Amino acid sequence: MSTINSEPRVQHFAQLQRYYASLESRIGYQLFLGGTRHFGLYRNEHSWPWPIGKALRAMEDHLFDSLALSSGEKVLDAGCGYGYVAMHVAKRGLIVEGIDIVERHVARAQRNIRLHGLNDKIHVQKRDYHDLSCFRDVQFDGVYTMETLVHAIEPKQVLSEFFRVLKPGGHLALYEYDHVDIDSLPQSEKKSMKAINDLSAMPANQSFTAGVLETMLESAGFEDVVGRDISKRTQPLLWLFYVVAFFPYLIIKLLGLQAYFVNTMSAVEAYRSGVKGVYRYVVITAKKPAGNRKRVA
């Protein structure tokens, strides 16, 4: 396992904490997404964005189906947030171990799990997915991320850890973003992308050029790696964010307050980029080879 300099990691986690603790993040996620941290899934790009809750559950069902696991099998939710995805897949029969690096997320997830009577199906703890030494080798039947690998400092190390804790034949599902080659973009778009990634504590997203995640998975030892672009099916919610954020966006830019309203900025710029095909929402599935207990370097 590679090592990560402690100072960059500390700085990164501090930025991650600030991002999720900001008033804009807390109000926005609660107001529009009911506290969840992921996009909704629609029939097509022309779908009406409401009801949002139905679209969120559709995305969670899509993830459940992508994992292709049986009732009673154990899965790792790497970046569980408030626990909504974990609760949904647990209600469909999986046993979930959830981890998150944000202490407030862990406390809220534990409370939500208790309120829904799912303590026997879900356990959540504060952990860093770069270091899963708290889990033994070949412990899980499945691992998933729901828009959380973008926060990694060293995504290759995270994928290596996922490989280690998966059982032979275990399934992986990544719901993440990727994009065109940054060098092909105008300078203004490059600068905007970097600023949003920095303020949102998403360093890995800067490097996720289309196809990079699939290559990383193959290098980590995974097989049957398949990437699917479902961007159009997430477009209605992105459009809604764009409409709501557009006029505040103009004022924020005029006053130079972009650093304090990163979600407002990204709502407008991500929609524009998505329409132009700069960003994609991708689902990448893979398996750990059957019979391989550990990856051979």
KAKAMO-V773936 format. One record per residue. N is the residue number from 1. RES is the residue in three letters. PSI is psi in whole degrees, -180 to 180 (* if undefined). D_LAST is the distance of its C-alpha to the last C-alpha in whole Angstrom. Layout:
n->N res->RES psi->PSI d_last->D_LAST
n->N res->RES psi->PSI d_last->D_LAST
//
This chain:
n->1 res->MET psi->135 d_last->10
n->2 res->SER psi->161 d_last->12
n->3 res->THR psi->156 d_last->16
n->4 res->ILE psi->128 d_last->19
n->5 res->ASN psi->131 d_last->22
n->6 res->SER psi->-33 d_last->25
n->7 res->GLU psi->-49 d_last->28
n->8 res->PRO psi->-37 d_last->26
n->9 res->ARG psi->-45 d_last->25
n->10 res->VAL psi->-45 d_last->29
n->11 res->GLN psi->-42 d_last->30
n->12 res->HIS psi->-47 d_last->28
n->13 res->PHE psi->-33 d_last->29
n->14 res->ALA psi->-42 d_last->33
n->15 res->GLN psi->-39 d_last->33
n->16 res->LEU psi->-43 d_last->32
n->17 res->GLN psi->-43 d_last->34
n->18 res->ARG psi->-41 d_last->37
n->19 res->TYR psi->-52 d_last->36
n->20 res->TYR psi->-21 d_last->36
n->21 res->ALA psi->-12 d_last->39
n->22 res->SER psi->150 d_last->41
n->23 res->LEU psi->-39 d_last->45
n->24 res->GLU psi->-46 d_last->44
n->25 res->SER psi->-46 d_last->40
n->26 res->ARG psi->-45 d_last->42
n->27 res->ILE psi->-45 d_last->45
n->28 res->GLY psi->-48 d_last->43
n->29 res->TYR psi->-39 d_last->41
n->30 res->GLN psi->-44 d_last->44
n->31 res->LEU psi->-45 d_last->46
n->32 res->PHE psi->-35 d_last->44
n->33 res->LEU psi->6 d_last->42
n->34 res->GLY psi->23 d_last->43
n->35 res->GLY psi->-8 d_last->40
n->36 res->THR psi->173 d_last->37
n->37 res->ARG psi->34 d_last->35
n->38 res->HIS psi->166 d_last->34
n->39 res->PHE psi->160 d_last->36
n->40 res->GLY psi->163 d_last->38
n->41 res->LEU psi->129 d_last->38
n->42 res->TYR psi->170 d_last->41
n->43 res->ARG psi->-44 d_last->42
n->44 res->ASN psi->-179 d_last->42
n->45 res->GLU psi->-13 d_last->43
n->46 res->HIS psi->2 d_last->46
n->47 res->SER psi->149 d_last->46
n->48 res->TRP psi->135 d_last->48
n->49 res->PRO psi->-19 d_last->46
n->50 res->TRP psi->151 d_last->48
n->51 res->PRO psi->134 d_last->47
n->52 res->ILE psi->-40 d_last->44
n->53 res->GLY psi->-39 d_last->44
n->54 res->LYS psi->-40 d_last->43
n->55 res->ALA psi->-36 d_last->41
n->56 res->LEU psi->-45 d_last->39
n->57 res->ARG psi->-33 d_last->39
n->58 res->ALA psi->-38 d_last->38
n->59 res->MET psi->-40 d_last->35
n->60 res->GLU psi->-37 d_last->34
n->61 res->ASP psi->-38 d_last->35
n->62 res->HIS psi->-43 d_last->33
n->63 res->LEU psi->-45 d_last->30
n->64 res->PHE psi->-45 d_last->31
n->65 res->ASP psi->-36 d_last->31
n->66 res->SER psi->-34 d_last->28
n->67 res->LEU psi->-32 d_last->26
n->68 res->ALA psi->47 d_last->28
n->69 res->LEU psi->163 d_last->28
n->70 res->SER psi->158 d_last->31
n->71 res->SER psi->135 d_last->33
n->72 res->GLY psi->-10 d_last->32
n->73 res->GLU psi->156 d_last->28
n->74 res->LYS psi->134 d_last->26
n->75 res->VAL psi->147 d_last->25
n->76 res->LEU psi->123 d_last->24
n->77 res->ASP psi->104 d_last->26
n->78 res->ALA psi->90 d_last->24
n->79 res->GLY psi->62 d_last->27
n->80 res->CYS psi->-12 d_last->30
n->81 res->GLY psi->-134 d_last->32
n->82 res->TYR psi->2 d_last->36
n->83 res->GLY psi->9 d_last->34
n->84 res->TYR psi->-42 d_last->36
n->85 res->VAL psi->-44 d_last->33
n->86 res->ALA psi->-42 d_last->32
n->87 res->MET psi->-38 d_last->36
n->88 res->HIS psi->-47 d_last->36
n->89 res->VAL psi->-27 d_last->33
n->90 res->ALA psi->-39 d_last->34
n->91 res->LYS psi->-22 d_last->38
n->92 res->ARG psi->7 d_last->36
n->93 res->GLY psi->-7 d_last->35
n->94 res->LEU psi->155 d_last->31
n->95 res->ILE psi->126 d_last->30
n->96 res->VAL psi->132 d_last->29
n->97 res->GLU psi->115 d_last->27
n->98 res->GLY psi->139 d_last->28
n->99 res->ILE psi->150 d_last->27
n->100 res->ASP psi->147 d_last->28
n->101 res->ILE psi->-13 d_last->28
n->102 res->VAL psi->115 d_last->32
n->103 res->GLU psi->-38 d_last->34
n->104 res->ARG psi->-36 d_last->37
n->105 res->HIS psi->-45 d_last->35
n->106 res->VAL psi->-45 d_last->34
n->107 res->ALA psi->-43 d_last->37
n->108 res->ARG psi->-40 d_last->39
n->109 res->ALA psi->-44 d_last->36
n->110 res->GLN psi->-39 d_last->37
n->111 res->ARG psi->-44 d_last->41
n->112 res->ASN psi->-40 d_last->40
n->113 res->ILE psi->-42 d_last->39
n->114 res->ARG psi->-45 d_last->42
n->115 res->LEU psi->-31 d_last->44
n->116 res->HIS psi->5 d_last->43
n->117 res->GLY psi->39 d_last->43
n->118 res->LEU psi->22 d_last->39
n->119 res->ASN psi->-27 d_last->38
n->120 res->ASP psi->-9 d_last->37
n->121 res->LYS psi->-22 d_last->35
n->122 res->ILE psi->135 d_last->33
n->123 res->HIS psi->134 d_last->32
n->124 res->VAL psi->139 d_last->31
n->125 res->GLN psi->160 d_last->30
n->126 res->LYS psi->116 d_last->29
n->127 res->ARG psi->159 d_last->25
n->128 res->ASP psi->123 d_last->23
n->129 res->TYR psi->-6 d_last->20
n->130 res->HIS psi->-23 d_last->18
n->131 res->ASP psi->99 d_last->18
n->132 res->LEU psi->33 d_last->18
n->133 res->SER psi->-14 d_last->18
n->134 res->CYS psi->-15 d_last->22
n->135 res->PHE psi->144 d_last->20
n->136 res->ARG psi->165 d_last->19
n->137 res->ASP psi->150 d_last->16
n->138 res->VAL psi->49 d_last->17
n->139 res->GLN psi->-29 d_last->20
n->140 res->PHE psi->147 d_last->21
n->141 res->ASP psi->-24 d_last->22
n->142 res->GLY psi->157 d_last->22
n->143 res->VAL psi->141 d_last->21
n->144 res->TYR psi->155 d_last->23
n->145 res->THR psi->143 d_last->24
n->146 res->MET psi->87 d_last->28
n->147 res->GLU psi->39 d_last->28
n->148 res->THR psi->-21 d_last->26
n->149 res->LEU psi->-23 d_last->23
n->150 res->VAL psi->-21 d_last->25
n->151 res->HIS psi->-4 d_last->25
n->152 res->ALA psi->146 d_last->22
n->153 res->ILE psi->-42 d_last->21
n->154 res->GLU psi->83 d_last->18
n->155 res->PRO psi->-31 d_last->17
n->156 res->LYS psi->-39 d_last->13
n->157 res->GLN psi->-40 d_last->13
n->158 res->VAL psi->-45 d_last->15
n->159 res->LEU psi->-35 d_last->14
n->160 res->SER psi->-40 d_last->11
n->161 res->GLU psi->-41 d_last->13
n->162 res->PHE psi->-44 d_last->15
n->163 res->PHE psi->-44 d_last->12
n->164 res->ARG psi->-43 d_last->12
n->165 res->VAL psi->-11 d_last->16
n->166 res->LEU psi->143 d_last->16
n->167 res->LYS psi->155 d_last->17
n->168 res->PRO psi->131 d_last->16
n->169 res->GLY psi->0 d_last->19
n->170 res->GLY psi->156 d_last->19
n->171 res->HIS psi->143 d_last->20
n->172 res->LEU psi->138 d_last->20
n->173 res->ALA psi->123 d_last->23
n->174 res->LEU psi->123 d_last->23
n->175 res->TYR psi->102 d_last->26
n->176 res->GLU psi->-178 d_last->26
n->177 res->TYR psi->147 d_last->28
n->178 res->ASP psi->-176 d_last->27
n->179 res->HIS psi->171 d_last->29
n->180 res->VAL psi->170 d_last->30
n->181 res->ASP psi->122 d_last->29
n->182 res->ILE psi->-34 d_last->31
n->183 res->ASP psi->-16 d_last->32
n->184 res->SER psi->-6 d_last->34
n->185 res->LEU psi->154 d_last->36
n->186 res->PRO psi->155 d_last->39
n->187 res->GLN psi->-39 d_last->39
n->188 res->SER psi->-38 d_last->41
n->189 res->GLU psi->-37 d_last->38
n->190 res->LYS psi->-47 d_last->35
n->191 res->LYS psi->-42 d_last->37
n->192 res->SER psi->-44 d_last->38
n->193 res->MET psi->-46 d_last->34
n->194 res->LYS psi->-42 d_last->33
n->195 res->ALA psi->-44 d_last->36
n->196 res->ILE psi->-43 d_last->35
n->197 res->ASN psi->-41 d_last->31
n->198 res->ASP psi->-47 d_last->32
n->199 res->LEU psi->-28 d_last->35
n->200 res->SER psi->4 d_last->33
n->201 res->ALA psi->50 d_last->30
n->202 res->MET psi->63 d_last->28
n->203 res->PRO psi->-35 d_last->26
n->204 res->ALA psi->-34 d_last->23
n->205 res->ASN psi->-30 d_last->26
n->206 res->GLN psi->-30 d_last->27
n->207 res->SER psi->-3 d_last->23
n->208 res->PHE psi->64 d_last->23
n->209 res->THR psi->147 d_last->25
n->210 res->ALA psi->127 d_last->25
n->211 res->GLY psi->-17 d_last->22
n->212 res->VAL psi->-43 d_last->20
n->213 res->LEU psi->-42 d_last->19
n->214 res->GLU psi->-42 d_last->18
n->215 res->THR psi->-41 d_last->16
n->216 res->MET psi->-42 d_last->14
n->217 res->LEU psi->-43 d_last->14
n->218 res->GLU psi->-39 d_last->12
n->219 res->SER psi->-31 d_last->10
n->220 res->ALA psi->-10 d_last->9
n->221 res->GLY psi->-1 d_last->9
n->222 res->PHE psi->156 d_last->13
n->223 res->GLU psi->174 d_last->15
n->224 res->ASP psi->44 d_last->19
n->225 res->VAL psi->122 d_last->19
n->226 res->VAL psi->128 d_last->23
n->227 res->GLY psi->136 d_last->24
n->228 res->ARG psi->134 d_last->28
n->229 res->ASP psi->113 d_last->30
n->230 res->ILE psi->26 d_last->33
n->231 res->SER psi->-45 d_last->35
n->232 res->LYS psi->-29 d_last->38
n->233 res->ARG psi->-7 d_last->38
n->234 res->THR psi->-8 d_last->37
n->235 res->GLN psi->-38 d_last->40
n->236 res->PRO psi->-40 d_last->43
n->237 res->LEU psi->-38 d_last->42
n->238 res->LEU psi->-39 d_last->41
n->239 res->TRP psi->-43 d_last->44
n->240 res->LEU psi->-45 d_last->46
n->241 res->PHE psi->-41 d_last->44
n->242 res->TYR psi->-47 d_last->45
n->243 res->VAL psi->-45 d_last->49
n->244 res->VAL psi->-37 d_last->49
n->245 res->ALA psi->-13 d_last->47
n->246 res->PHE psi->-52 d_last->49
n->247 res->PHE psi->-42 d_last->52
n->248 res->PRO psi->-37 d_last->50
n->249 res->TYR psi->-46 d_last->48
n->250 res->LEU psi->-43 d_last->51
n->251 res->ILE psi->-43 d_last->52
n->252 res->ILE psi->-43 d_last->49
n->253 res->LYS psi->-41 d_last->48
n->254 res->LEU psi->-39 d_last->52
n->255 res->LEU psi->-3 d_last->52
n->256 res->GLY psi->36 d_last->48
n->257 res->LEU psi->24 d_last->47
n->258 res->GLN psi->-37 d_last->44
n->259 res->ALA psi->-21 d_last->42
n->260 res->TYR psi->-8 d_last->44
n->261 res->PHE psi->57 d_last->43
n->262 res->VAL psi->-35 d_last->40
n->263 res->ASN psi->-37 d_last->40
n->264 res->THR psi->-44 d_last->43
n->265 res->MET psi->-46 d_last->42
n->266 res->SER psi->-30 d_last->39
n->267 res->ALA psi->-43 d_last->41
n->268 res->VAL psi->-48 d_last->43
n->269 res->GLU psi->-32 d_last->40
n->270 res->ALA psi->-38 d_last->38
n->271 res->TYR psi->-47 d_last->41
n->272 res->ARG psi->-43 d_last->42
n->273 res->SER psi->-38 d_last->38
n->274 res->GLY psi->-41 d_last->37
n->275 res->VAL psi->-37 d_last->41
n->276 res->LYS psi->-4 d_last->40
n->277 res->GLY psi->15 d_last->36
n->278 res->VAL psi->-45 d_last->34
n->279 res->TYR psi->150 d_last->33
n->280 res->ARG psi->151 d_last->31
n->281 res->TYR psi->119 d_last->31
n->282 res->VAL psi->148 d_last->28
n->283 res->VAL psi->122 d_last->26
n->284 res->ILE psi->122 d_last->23
n->285 res->THR psi->152 d_last->22
n->286 res->ALA psi->168 d_last->19
n->287 res->LYS psi->151 d_last->17
n->288 res->LYS psi->131 d_last->15
n->289 res->PRO psi->137 d_last->14
n->290 res->ALA psi->137 d_last->17
n->291 res->GLY psi->-14 d_last->16
n->292 res->ASN psi->110 d_last->12
n->293 res->ARG psi->-31 d_last->13
n->294 res->LYS psi->147 d_last->9
n->295 res->ARG psi->136 d_last->6
n->296 res->VAL psi->121 d_last->4
n->297 res->ALA psi->* d_last->0
//
